């Protein structure tokens, strides 16, 4: 029993190859369709197991690019708020 525990502790999973999100989505929908419409029960079970693995290893966005996009979006929104505030101030000043 202790040998099995040591073996499990030493397990190192194979490195994951990154997959583009659009390819991942296509594969996931294809396997989902197989799981829904497959006539063979064994095929459906295997497709459901594969779906579980796919969902476990969902590709993630690059944190640096997400941060850059969020910062850009925030600055764009701040500029819009400033324009609206300036318009309100100038409209109330000219009354």
NORZISUL-V656397 format. One line per field, one symbol per residue. ss: DSSP state (2 for helix, 1 for strand, 0 for the rest). psi: psi as a letter, one per 20 degrees, with the letter a starting at -180 (. if undefined). burial: b if it has 9 or more other C-alpha atoms within 8 Angstrom, else e. A space follows every 50 residues. Layout:
ss: ???
psi: ???
burial: ???
//
This chain:
ss: 02222222220000000000222222222222222220002222222222 222222000000222222222222222222222222222222200
psi: ghhhghghhipoqqqppqqqhhgggggghghghghgiphphhggghghgh gggghhlpqqqphghggggggggghghggghgggghggghhhhj.
burial: eeeeeeeeeeeeeeeeeeeeeeebeeebeebbbbbeebeeeebbbebbeb beebeeeebeeeeeebeeeeeeeeeeeeeeeeeeeeeeeeeeeee
//
